[in-house]
Every structure is written in structure tokens, then in C-alpha cells.
């Protein structure tokens, strides 16, 4: 049936995960030359996480993305776009002149996503069946429209979306219990976003994730790098203009220093300037690093941003003590003094062991139906021979039997009596088809913002337009032997369908002529 792929397109880094059906878990994808390794904190199942820097360079007919932009020294080239997500969220296209043509941040983001999907497709051993994108809460509707347009241009037939705070909760294994409240502290390269999320069940028992409080600041890891750069140049009695020719090398070393001080108490930087014949160096301790952060008012900004989210939640009757867990994501959240602020506000409730990949892991689990929704996401139909009323002619037809939104597990979701097509028929094949919308923009199984209630909701609605039917049990065909052979038009077998807790479609088949049970609770295919 193909792979389920999740993409978390971040302002600084992008992560991609694929669902491994046999292992029943998500796997982060490492793509040669464009990924960068980040050290994970204690508690993570892996020592490192592979991220793709959200950067793209255009030069002539060549396109570079991710880490290869840095390998080629193109990160500050005229044809390079970075901080793409921030500009899209703020609806700033800001076109550049690239090789005689105008290219906007919208188009650069589209090309980044396109190139990323193309490279992922080359390393997968199967086609991509479904894409799951994560969306920021502050620009949900606008950003969703951009994603829809990107998918339309790339001829992506099927995709879904999930807001980033909910994806984070699922990636941290927090689950989604009735009434549970979580805080997501997202401190990445470009922004600081704090969201308080509450999980609720609708009257029809479909689950919903609601953002009840939020705070934000435009400060991020890039700003911290700038502060360290200013301190480094001051210690070496240099100006920015004097080091422009090695600025990229300095920035990379400064980011490494920041990461090193998140895990160790001391770190040093040493860069030799060949042109000037001088060594630019400095020694840093955590104490010195924190003084730089205090000087630039970082901790006050964090306090105010968290308080903004708490105050908004309080207006909705949510108190601080009701927040069950605080989930930290983004590379800048690894800074020990940042974590300390949250631990003082929320003792024993702060979780920070998967800052880089929680969102994409949660989105991948959501796409695989492992969290939040325990309903079937597609319509399914059975193809079989249908005799006309005069019993002398007939045709093959598609009989709908599982509508999208069906809750599972469920017994006797459907039951049919199936006709034999021709005299002397010795077997019947059960062919199960998944019905998909032909146009992804018409898909309505997603988390959306309800302006009337001021809440983000997961809804499941029917779609209009043409549909595609895809055979889903071609690798596991079900042939039912008939002994004795059937007569043409004879209602020969009875088939009933169940869906178990793992979304496996199971059948029980009875031969109506002999009253023999040919299959009992036999698994046919896993639904999605």
C-alpha cells in the first residue's frame, strides 16, 4: 500500500520520519549529504538525531538543500533562502532576483519541500502512500493553504495535517486522555512558542485537541548565536566588518559552542584567519554563557512568554497546577538555565529528552493511527458480481461497506451474500478497495481552526468530486473455494466483516449450499 511519511518543516531544521509497518514504529530518515547530526539528551532512545537544515540555494540550474548548502559555503550566498517558514507564516513573500528571475520565499519553500520529497522517495523501497504535515498554531489556516497549494502543484493526491503542539504530545508518548492539559515549550532557531493544549472528546466521541493558551516571541537560537558572536569579537578587539570573509566559519563554530555548553560546563572556540594571520579564540564556561543570556534579557523574555500562555489559559478556567506535563522541543531548549526556569515553575513535570524529533515522531504516529483517532480514515468497498433482478444478466460492481469515521474495534461492521458470476464457478475472490478523493484539497480529515469556538478541531466529513479506488489486498488475495461448483447467479456465500483493535479487517465466510464455515475471523488487510 505504500509508506506513510511525516514532515516537520521547521524554521531552522526539518525532520522526516517514515512509519515502519512491520516494526510498528516510526523511523527518522537520514539522507546522505543533506542531514546534520545533533546530540540527544539523556533519556532519548538514540544518541543522535538527524535533521535537515531548512535552507535552500539556487545558482543557475543547480539547487542545494540542507547541509550541502553549508558544505559548499553557500549559506550567505545571494541565491540562498533561510528562515523560510518564518516568512511564510508572516505572509512575506519578499522576492529576490535569482539568475534573471524573481523568486519568493513562498516559491523557495515549495522547492525545498519538493526537493526533499524527491530525495526521500529515492531511498524508500516503496511509494509514498500518504504525507502528514505539521502546522504552526499561530498561522494555522494561512499555512495550511500554502501546504495545500504546494501539494496541488506537486500532484500529491493524499495528505493530512496536524498542529505542532498535538504532534509534540504524541511524540513524547503523552497520549491523549480526556481533559488532559499539556504545555509545549518550543524554543527553536527562529522563535519561542509556548502552547497550552487540552485534549477533549466531542459528543460524537471523536477526539479533539484545543489550544487554550499561547505565548510567543521572535527570539530564537539565531539570536543567541549573534550574542556570542558579539562577545567573541569584543574579546578579540574585532568588528564584524573585519571578519566578513570568515563569518560563516565563525558562525558554525559559535553554534557548536552553544550546543557544547548545553551538555558540558566548559567549551572553547579557536578559528585561524589565514588572510590576517591572526587567531580568533575565547574560552567559555556555563557561567559566562549565562551572563551573556542575562545581558540580553533572555530569561525575562522566557518568563513573560510562559506567563502570557498561562494568563490566556487562566481566562478559560485553566490553572497552572492542572498542567500535567511540560514538553520541551527545539535545540535552544537544551540550554540548562532555560530548562531550570521551567522546572522551578513546574516541579517534576518537565520533559526534555526528545527535543529535535518529538513533533515528527508524533505526526508519524498520528498518520499510522496510533494516537488520537481510533476511527477508520477512508471509505472501503467490496468488488463482486451483482446479478440483475431478472437473474439472467449481471455485472461487477463496487459495494460500499466501511464508511470513513467507523470506530474500531467493531463486530459485524458489514455482511453480504455474494452471487456466483458464471455456471460451474469454483472460486470467488474478495477484492477490497480503498476509496480516496482525487483532489487532496477536498480531503476533510484534519485538524482545523473553528472561528466560532476559537478551537482547533479534528473533523471527519465527506468529500465531493471524483474518487480513486485502490485495491488494498493485492498482496494478500482471498480466494474462496466452492465445492461443489456454483450455479450462475446463485447466492453462494455469506461474508461478514469485523475490524479488530489493530485495524485488521477480518472475515468470516459461510458456504450457503453446504453450511460449512470456510473462514472464521480470517485477517485480510490492515485498514488506515
PyMOL commands that set and color helices and strands:
alter all, ss='L'
color gray80, all
select helices_A, chain A and resi 67-71+84-89+105-123+137-153+164-171+221-235+241-263+286-295+298-315+320-322+331-334+336-345+358-367+440-442+474-476
alter helices_A, ss='H'
color red, helices_A
select strands_A, chain A and resi 3-9+13-20+25-28+35-39+48-53+56-59+62-65+80-81+96-98+101-103+128-135+159-163+181-187+192-201+207-217+266-273+278-285+325-329+350-351+379-387+394-402+410-419+425-437+445-450+455-460+467-471+478-486+491-499+504-511+516-526
alter strands_A, ss='S'
color yellow, strands_A
deselect
rebuild
show_as cartoon
